[in-house]
Amino acid sequence: MDSPGYNCFVDKDKMDAAIQDLGPKELSCTELQELKQLARQGYWAQSHALRGKVYQRLIRDIPCRTVTPDASVYSDIVGKIVGKHSSSCLPLPEFVDNTQVPSYCLNARGEGAVRKILLCLANQFPDISFCPALPAVVALLLHYSIDEAECFEKACRILACNDPGRRLIDQSFLAFESSCMTFGDLVNKYCQAAHKLMVAVSEDVLQVYADWQRWLFGELPLCYFARVFDVFLVEGYKVLYRVALAILKFFHKVRAGQPLESDSVKQDIRTFVRDIAKTVSPEKLLEKAFAIRLFSRKEIQLLQMANEKALKQKGITVKQKSVSLSKRQFVHLAVHAENFRSEIVSVREMRDIWSWVPERFALCQPLLLFSSLQHGYSLARFYFQCEGHEPTLLLIKTTQKEVCGAYLSTDWSERNKFGGKLGFFGTGECFVFRLQPEVQRYEWVVIKHPELTKP
């Protein structure tokens, strides 16, 4: 094994068992569309030498800041930063949030090298405030780097990407939180069966979805994560969402109707991801991920922007230092037995409805604007009470005990925007639903325009 992928940082026995070096040795493709197809098909996945060359090429082509640290910088600073400390005892930077360094078939020296590289990255990128994905990225890149300095340079280029249309890994608490909320929105829309299961077995579904990056950056076995990273370097951030959605779909398929193996669905999903080889191959996982229809980079960007704006309004800014995930009070669903009363729905039913609402609003405490018991049955009074508020949730109970309703993402006053003529109002996030006699949600298929996501 003389390829650059096998070096002094890797436990060769474990690598031999994980992936055989049997694939092609060269890649002549230059067109992006062809490169996408080859990445998805795993063209370079079975050749460590070729994967190393492809990573070098793809990362070299990332547009970066004018001054981006390179391998020579690492050589200059590593001794000063690490000093005489044993690499295995080095502390991790605060921004990784106590994330464990994945072993990924690295030997003890390799795991120590990851810690050294992370500390040097923290030194060169003081603006990073929260980046729990970075240990997994560095650990994987170390497989395809000749030495620590080259691995450091590759990680620097990923962190220093300055293409506004190309999102790579989250580097702030705000970006991380908005990604978690965006993932929850996507699950709500594209994995409704899995979402229903999560709501049924979890007290706080937002906390379950806040774990999604950990599934990819840490829990996935090396050969799976490497395949995901192959496509990620070519296509960007949306790949991560797709794969995480696919994982949730497979988890639901395997576990639906079965009792949880632990007291926490979060822990059950982590265990499922670690043991995913028992259920699905890397090829099937990617196939499922890219089979999700009507899923675009533009939709992700719209949701991400809306969620970031909502978090900023709650006082979370880019400059804010990260806090422990267990202390993130604002991420909890705001419907609890002690602060919710209704003659129409139970707390359990309201939590189900609230889990359908876009996550930037699901964090807010519901406020009663109109009730027929308090305000009567006048439609004019209803409009008077509700206008000026957005979004709103309408709940209706019929004389036959049927319960239905609607979620409106915009102000009721918009019904008048056509000058008294009958017309539609709202955005693509609006939906109607029924709770009794059976639960059913009806929504628009896809968000098509930027203006449709205004908070």
C-alpha positions as CSV (number, residue, x, y, z in Angstrom):
1,M,0.0,0.0,0.0
2,D,2.1,2.8,-1.3
3,S,-0.6,5.4,-2.1
4,P,-0.7,8.7,-0.2
5,G,-3.9,7.5,1.5
6,Y,-1.9,4.9,3.5
7,N,0.6,6.8,5.7
8,C,1.9,6.7,9.2
9,F,-1.4,8.1,10.7
10,V,-3.6,5.1,9.5
11,D,-4.1,1.7,11.1
12,K,-3.5,-0.3,7.9
13,D,-5.2,-3.4,9.1
14,K,-8.4,-1.6,9.8
15,M,-8.2,0.2,6.5
16,D,-7.8,-3.1,4.6
17,A,-10.9,-4.4,6.2
18,A,-12.8,-1.1,5.5
19,I,-12.0,-0.4,1.8
20,Q,-10.0,-2.3,-0.8
21,D,-7.8,-0.2,-3.2
22,L,-9.2,-1.7,-6.4
23,G,-10.6,1.3,-8.4
24,P,-9.3,3.3,-11.3
25,K,-6.1,5.3,-11.0
26,E,-6.9,8.4,-13.1
27,L,-9.7,10.9,-13.6
28,S,-9.8,13.0,-16.8
29,C,-13.3,14.6,-16.3
30,T,-13.4,18.4,-16.2
31,E,-17.2,19.1,-16.7
32,L,-19.1,19.7,-13.5
33,Q,-22.2,17.7,-14.5
34,E,-20.1,14.6,-15.4
35,L,-18.1,15.1,-12.2
36,K,-21.4,15.1,-10.2
37,Q,-22.4,11.8,-11.7
38,L,-19.0,10.2,-11.1
39,A,-19.0,11.4,-7.5
40,R,-22.5,10.0,-6.9
41,Q,-21.6,6.7,-8.5
42,G,-18.5,6.4,-6.4
43,Y,-16.0,6.4,-9.3
44,W,-13.0,7.1,-7.1
45,A,-14.4,5.5,-3.9
46,Q,-12.4,2.3,-4.3
47,S,-9.0,3.9,-5.0
48,H,-7.3,5.7,-2.2
49,A,-4.7,7.1,-4.6
50,L,-7.3,8.5,-7.0
51,R,-9.5,9.8,-4.2
52,G,-6.5,11.6,-2.8
53,K,-5.8,13.2,-6.2
54,V,-9.5,14.2,-6.6
55,Y,-9.7,15.8,-3.1
56,Q,-6.5,17.7,-3.9
57,R,-8.0,19.0,-7.1
58,L,-11.5,19.8,-5.8
59,I,-10.1,21.6,-2.7
60,R,-7.5,23.5,-4.7
61,D,-10.3,24.9,-6.9
62,I,-12.3,26.2,-3.9
63,P,-12.4,30.1,-4.2
64,C,-10.8,31.4,-1.0
65,R,-9.9,34.5,0.8
66,T,-6.9,36.4,-0.5
67,V,-4.8,35.4,2.5
68,T,-5.4,31.7,3.3
69,P,-3.0,29.8,5.5
70,D,-1.0,27.1,3.7
71,A,1.2,24.2,4.6
72,S,4.2,26.5,5.4
73,V,2.1,28.4,7.9
74,Y,1.4,25.1,9.8
75,S,5.1,24.3,9.9
76,D,5.8,27.7,11.4
77,I,3.1,27.7,14.1
78,V,2.6,24.1,15.2
79,G,5.6,23.9,17.5
80,K,4.7,27.2,19.3
81,I,1.0,26.1,19.7
82,V,1.6,22.5,20.8
83,G,4.8,23.0,22.7
84,K,6.0,20.0,24.6
85,H,2.5,18.6,25.3
86,S,1.7,15.0,24.2
87,S,-0.6,15.2,21.2
88,S,-2.9,12.7,22.7
89,C,-3.5,14.9,25.7
90,L,-4.1,18.2,23.8
91,P,-7.4,19.9,24.5
92,L,-9.8,20.4,21.6
93,P,-10.7,24.0,20.6
94,E,-13.8,25.4,22.3
95,F,-15.6,25.8,19.0
96,V,-15.9,22.0,18.5
97,D,-18.2,21.8,21.5
98,N,-16.6,18.8,23.1
99,T,-17.1,16.8,20.0
100,Q,-15.2,13.5,20.0
101,V,-12.6,13.0,17.3
102,P,-13.8,10.1,15.1
103,S,-11.3,7.3,14.9
104,Y,-11.9,6.7,11.2
105,C,-9.3,3.9,11.2
106,L,-6.6,6.3,12.5
107,N,-4.0,5.0,14.8
108,A,-3.0,6.9,18.0
109,R,-0.6,9.1,16.2
110,G,-3.3,10.0,13.7
111,E,-5.8,10.9,16.4
112,G,-3.2,13.1,18.0
113,A,-2.4,14.8,14.7
114,V,-6.1,15.7,14.3
115,R,-5.9,17.5,17.7
116,K,-2.8,19.4,16.6
117,I,-4.3,20.5,13.3
118,L,-7.5,21.6,15.1
119,L,-5.6,23.8,17.5
120,C,-3.7,25.4,14.6
121,L,-6.9,26.0,12.7
122,A,-8.3,27.7,15.8
123,N,-5.2,29.9,15.9
124,Q,-5.6,30.9,12.2
125,F,-9.4,31.3,12.2
126,P,-10.3,33.2,15.4
127,D,-13.6,34.2,13.9
128,I,-14.9,30.6,14.1
129,S,-17.2,30.4,17.1
130,F,-19.0,27.0,16.6
131,C,-17.9,24.2,14.3
132,P,-18.5,20.7,15.7
133,A,-18.2,19.2,12.2
134,L,-14.5,20.1,11.9
135,P,-12.9,17.1,13.8
136,A,-14.6,14.6,11.4
137,V,-13.5,16.7,8.3
138,V,-9.9,16.9,9.5
139,A,-9.8,13.2,10.4
140,L,-11.0,12.2,7.0
141,L,-8.6,14.6,5.1
142,L,-5.7,13.2,7.1
143,H,-6.2,9.9,5.2
144,Y,-5.6,11.7,1.9
145,S,-2.7,14.0,2.9
146,I,1.0,13.3,2.8
147,D,1.5,14.9,6.2
148,E,-0.2,17.1,8.8
149,A,0.8,20.4,7.0
150,E,-1.0,19.3,3.8
151,C,-4.1,18.3,5.8
152,F,-4.1,21.6,7.5
153,E,-3.9,23.4,4.2
154,K,-6.9,21.5,2.8
155,A,-9.0,22.2,5.9
156,C,-8.0,25.9,5.7
157,R,-9.3,26.2,2.1
158,I,-12.6,24.6,3.1
159,L,-12.9,27.1,6.0
160,A,-11.8,30.1,3.9
161,C,-14.2,29.6,1.0
162,N,-15.5,33.0,0.0
163,D,-18.0,32.1,-2.7
164,P,-21.3,33.5,-1.5
165,G,-23.2,30.9,-3.5
166,R,-21.3,28.0,-2.1
167,R,-21.9,27.0,1.5
168,L,-19.6,24.4,3.0
169,I,-19.5,23.9,6.8
170,D,-21.1,26.0,9.5
171,Q,-18.6,28.1,11.5
172,S,-20.9,30.0,13.9
173,F,-23.6,29.1,16.4
174,L,-26.1,31.1,14.4
175,A,-25.3,29.2,11.2
176,F,-25.4,25.9,13.1
177,E,-28.7,26.6,14.7
178,S,-30.4,27.9,11.6
179,S,-29.2,24.7,9.8
180,C,-30.8,22.6,12.5
181,M,-34.1,24.5,12.1
182,T,-33.9,24.2,8.3
183,F,-33.4,20.5,8.6
184,G,-36.5,20.3,10.7
185,D,-38.4,22.2,8.1
186,L,-37.2,19.8,5.4
187,V,-38.1,16.8,7.5
188,N,-41.5,18.2,8.0
189,K,-42.0,18.6,4.3
190,Y,-40.2,15.6,2.7
191,C,-40.3,12.9,5.5
192,Q,-43.8,13.3,6.9
193,A,-44.0,9.7,8.0
194,A,-40.7,9.9,9.9
195,H,-41.7,13.3,11.3
196,K,-44.9,11.8,12.6
197,L,-42.9,9.1,14.4
198,M,-40.5,11.6,15.9
199,V,-43.4,13.7,17.2
200,A,-45.0,10.6,18.7
201,V,-41.9,9.3,20.5
202,S,-40.1,12.6,21.4
203,E,-41.0,15.3,24.0
204,D,-39.1,17.8,21.9
205,V,-38.8,17.0,18.2
206,L,-36.6,20.1,17.6
207,Q,-33.9,18.6,19.9
208,V,-34.0,15.4,17.8
209,Y,-33.4,17.3,14.6
210,A,-30.7,19.4,16.2
211,D,-28.6,16.2,16.2
212,W,-28.6,15.8,12.4
213,Q,-25.0,17.0,11.7
214,R,-23.7,14.6,14.3
215,W,-25.2,11.7,12.3
216,L,-23.0,12.6,9.4
217,F,-19.9,14.1,11.1
218,G,-19.0,11.4,13.6
219,E,-21.6,8.6,13.7
220,L,-21.5,7.4,10.1
221,P,-18.8,4.8,9.5
222,L,-15.7,5.9,7.5
223,C,-16.6,4.3,4.1
224,Y,-20.1,6.0,4.3
225,F,-18.8,9.4,5.4
226,A,-16.1,9.3,2.7
227,R,-18.8,8.7,0.0
228,V,-20.9,11.6,1.3
229,F,-17.8,13.8,1.4
230,D,-17.0,12.9,-2.2
231,V,-20.3,14.3,-3.3
232,F,-20.2,17.2,-0.8
233,L,-16.9,18.6,-2.3
234,V,-18.5,18.6,-5.7
235,E,-22.1,19.7,-4.9
236,G,-22.0,21.5,-1.6
237,Y,-24.1,21.8,1.5
238,K,-27.4,20.5,0.1
239,V,-25.8,17.0,0.0
240,L,-25.7,16.9,3.8
241,Y,-29.4,17.7,4.1
242,R,-30.2,15.0,1.5
243,V,-28.2,12.3,3.2
244,A,-29.5,13.2,6.7
245,L,-33.1,13.0,5.3
246,A,-32.3,9.6,3.8
247,I,-31.0,8.4,7.1
248,L,-34.2,9.4,8.8
249,K,-36.3,7.7,6.1
250,F,-34.4,4.4,6.6
251,F,-34.6,4.7,10.4
252,H,-38.3,5.1,10.1
253,K,-38.6,2.2,7.8
254,V,-36.7,-0.1,10.1
255,R,-38.1,1.1,13.4
256,A,-41.7,2.0,12.6
257,G,-43.9,-0.1,14.9
258,Q,-41.0,-1.3,17.0
259,P,-40.3,-0.2,20.6
260,L,-37.4,2.1,21.1
261,E,-34.2,0.4,22.2
262,S,-33.4,3.2,24.7
263,D,-35.2,5.9,26.5
264,S,-34.1,8.5,23.9
265,V,-34.9,8.5,20.2
266,K,-31.8,10.7,19.7
267,Q,-29.7,7.9,21.1
268,D,-31.5,5.3,19.0
269,I,-30.9,7.2,15.8
270,R,-27.2,7.6,16.7
271,T,-27.0,3.8,17.2
272,F,-28.8,3.2,14.0
273,V,-26.3,5.4,12.1
274,R,-23.3,3.8,13.7
275,D,-24.6,0.3,12.7
276,I,-26.1,1.5,9.3
277,A,-24.1,-1.2,7.5
278,K,-26.6,-3.8,8.8
279,T,-29.4,-2.0,7.0
280,V,-28.2,-0.2,3.9
281,S,-25.2,0.2,1.7
282,P,-23.5,3.5,0.9
283,E,-24.8,3.2,-2.6
284,K,-28.4,2.8,-1.4
285,L,-28.1,5.6,1.1
286,L,-27.0,8.1,-1.7
287,E,-29.6,6.7,-4.1
288,K,-32.3,7.4,-1.5
289,A,-30.8,10.9,-0.8
290,F,-30.9,12.0,-4.4
291,A,-34.3,10.4,-5.1
292,I,-36.0,13.1,-3.0
293,R,-37.8,15.3,-5.6
294,L,-38.5,19.0,-5.7
295,F,-35.5,19.6,-3.5
296,S,-33.3,22.6,-4.6
297,R,-30.4,24.6,-3.3
298,K,-32.7,27.7,-3.7
299,E,-35.3,26.3,-1.3
300,I,-32.6,25.6,1.3
301,Q,-31.2,29.1,1.0
302,L,-34.6,30.6,1.5
303,L,-35.3,28.6,4.6
304,Q,-31.8,29.2,5.9
305,M,-32.2,33.0,5.5
306,A,-35.6,33.0,7.2
307,N,-34.4,30.9,10.1
308,E,-31.2,33.0,10.6
309,K,-33.4,36.2,10.6
310,A,-35.7,34.6,13.3
311,L,-32.7,33.7,15.4
312,K,-31.2,37.1,15.2
313,Q,-34.5,38.6,16.3
314,K,-34.2,36.3,19.4
315,G,-30.8,37.8,20.2
316,I,-28.6,35.2,18.6
317,T,-25.9,36.9,16.5
318,V,-22.9,35.8,14.4
319,K,-20.5,37.2,17.0
320,Q,-22.2,35.4,20.0
321,K,-20.1,32.7,21.6
322,S,-21.4,29.2,21.5
323,V,-23.1,27.7,24.5
324,S,-23.7,24.2,25.6
325,L,-26.4,22.5,23.6
326,S,-28.1,21.4,26.8
327,K,-28.5,25.1,27.7
328,R,-30.2,26.3,24.5
329,Q,-33.5,27.2,26.0
330,F,-34.8,28.8,22.9
331,V,-34.9,25.7,20.8
332,H,-37.7,24.0,22.7
333,L,-41.2,23.7,21.3
334,A,-43.2,26.4,23.1
335,V,-46.4,24.3,23.8
336,H,-46.5,22.9,27.3
337,A,-49.4,21.7,29.5
338,E,-48.8,24.4,32.1
339,N,-49.1,27.3,29.6
340,F,-51.7,26.1,27.0
341,R,-55.5,25.9,27.3
342,S,-58.0,25.2,24.5
343,E,-61.6,24.0,24.2
344,I,-60.8,22.6,20.8
345,V,-57.6,20.6,21.0
346,S,-55.6,18.9,23.7
347,V,-51.9,19.8,24.5
348,R,-50.9,16.6,22.6
349,E,-52.8,17.6,19.5
350,M,-51.5,21.1,19.7
351,R,-47.9,19.9,19.9
352,D,-48.6,17.8,16.8
353,I,-49.9,20.9,15.0
354,W,-47.0,23.0,16.3
355,S,-44.5,20.5,14.9
356,W,-45.9,21.2,11.4
357,V,-45.3,24.9,11.7
358,P,-42.0,26.3,10.3
359,E,-39.4,26.0,13.0
360,R,-38.6,29.7,13.3
361,F,-42.2,30.1,14.5
362,A,-42.5,26.9,16.4
363,L,-40.1,28.3,18.9
364,C,-42.6,31.1,19.8
365,Q,-45.1,30.9,22.5
366,P,-48.7,30.7,21.0
367,L,-50.9,33.7,21.9
368,L,-54.7,33.5,21.8
369,L,-56.1,36.3,19.5
370,F,-59.7,35.2,19.0
371,S,-62.1,32.8,20.6
372,S,-65.8,32.5,19.9
373,L,-66.4,31.9,23.7
374,Q,-64.8,35.4,24.4
375,H,-65.4,37.4,21.2
376,G,-68.6,35.9,19.7
377,Y,-69.3,34.7,16.2
378,S,-68.9,37.9,14.2
379,L,-66.5,37.6,11.2
380,A,-65.8,41.3,11.3
381,R,-64.7,40.9,14.9
382,F,-62.5,37.9,14.0
383,Y,-60.7,40.0,11.3
384,F,-60.3,42.9,13.7
385,Q,-58.7,40.7,16.4
386,C,-56.4,38.8,14.0
387,E,-55.2,41.6,11.6
388,G,-51.7,42.8,12.3
389,H,-50.5,39.4,13.5
390,E,-48.5,36.9,11.5
391,P,-48.3,34.0,11.3
392,T,-51.6,32.8,12.7
393,L,-53.2,29.4,13.4
394,L,-56.9,28.9,12.9
395,L,-58.7,26.1,14.8
396,I,-62.3,25.1,14.1
397,K,-64.5,22.6,15.9
398,T,-67.9,21.7,14.2
399,T,-71.1,20.7,15.9
400,Q,-70.3,17.1,14.8
401,K,-67.0,17.2,16.8
402,E,-64.9,17.4,13.7
403,V,-61.7,19.5,14.1
404,C,-59.9,21.2,11.3
405,G,-57.8,24.3,10.8
406,A,-55.3,26.2,8.8
407,Y,-51.8,27.8,9.2
408,L,-51.5,31.2,7.7
409,S,-48.0,32.6,7.2
410,T,-49.1,36.2,6.4
411,D,-51.4,38.8,7.8
412,W,-55.2,38.4,7.3
413,S,-55.3,42.0,6.0
414,E,-53.7,40.7,2.8
415,R,-57.1,39.4,1.8
416,N,-57.8,43.0,0.7
417,K,-54.8,43.4,-1.5
418,F,-56.9,42.9,-4.7
419,G,-59.2,45.8,-3.9
420,G,-62.1,43.9,-2.7
421,K,-61.9,41.2,-5.4
422,L,-61.8,37.6,-4.4
423,G,-58.2,36.3,-4.5
424,F,-55.7,34.1,-2.8
425,F,-53.2,35.3,-0.2
426,G,-50.5,33.8,1.9
427,T,-47.3,32.0,1.0
428,G,-46.1,28.5,0.1
429,E,-45.7,27.7,3.8
430,C,-49.5,27.9,4.4
431,F,-51.3,24.6,4.9
432,V,-54.7,23.3,6.0
433,F,-55.3,20.3,8.2
434,R,-57.8,18.0,9.9
435,L,-57.4,16.4,13.3
436,Q,-60.8,14.7,13.8
437,P,-62.0,12.2,12.8
438,E,-58.5,11.5,11.5
439,V,-55.2,13.5,11.2
440,Q,-54.4,14.8,7.8
441,R,-52.3,17.7,6.6
442,Y,-52.6,19.4,3.1
443,E,-49.8,21.7,1.9
444,W,-48.5,23.4,-1.2
445,V,-45.9,21.3,-3.0
446,V,-43.0,23.6,-3.3
447,I,-41.8,27.1,-2.4
448,K,-41.3,28.8,-5.8
449,H,-40.5,32.4,-5.1
450,P,-38.1,34.3,-2.7
451,E,-40.9,36.5,-1.4
452,L,-42.8,33.4,-0.1
453,T,-40.5,33.0,3.0
454,K,-40.9,36.4,4.6
455,P,-41.2,35.8,8.4
